[in-house]
Amino acid sequence: MRSAISATLIRQIADALNARGAPTARGGRWHPMTVRNALARAQRALQVRNETRAGSEKVDRLFR
């Protein structure tokens, strides 16, 4: 994931999630790499959703 989010910020997010007692999907503690991976997955999901939406809008225009 290429992003403007710094390693320090990712570490702070992991620390904040752990301080709140928020478990990871597997019930563990948050580590900076876990946060980075979760953000990357969310970014990819948004890209797929936006690409799918754009594709369906093109199809809709064909049948108007």
N, C-alpha and C positions, 0 to 999 in steps of 0.2 A: 504494500500500500504506500503510495507516494502521497505525502500529506504535509501540511504546515504544522501539524501537531508535534510539539517537541517531546523528546524523551522525558524531560522533567515533568511536563504536563501529564503524560501517560502514567508516570510513576505516581503522581499526586492523585489521579483518578483511581488507580489501584488501591492506594492507601485509604482514600475516602470510602470506597466500597467495602474494604475490610473493616474500617472503623464503624460502619453502619451494620456490620454483620451480614451483608448481602452475599450469599453463596454464589459460586459459579454454577453453570448448568450441571456440572458433575458433583456439586456440593463442596467444592474446595475453596481455597483462598484465592484472591485475585493477585496476579503478578503482572508486571508491565507487559510481558509478551501476551498474556491472556487478554488484556484490555486491547492491545494492538490488533490481535486476531479478531476479536469481537467487532471492533470498529471496521476492519477490512471486510468482514462478512456483511455487515450492515450496508457498507458502501456498495458492494457488489449487488446486493439485493435491490437497492434503489436504482442502480443502473439497469438491471434486468427489467424492473417494473416500468421504468421510463421508456426503455426501448420497446417493450411490449405495448405500452399505451400508444406510443408514436406509430407503431406498426398497425394497430387496430384502427387508429384514426385514418390512416391512409386507405385501409380497406373500406371503411365507412364512406369515405369520399367517392370511392369508385362506384358505389351502389346508390348514390343519391340521384 
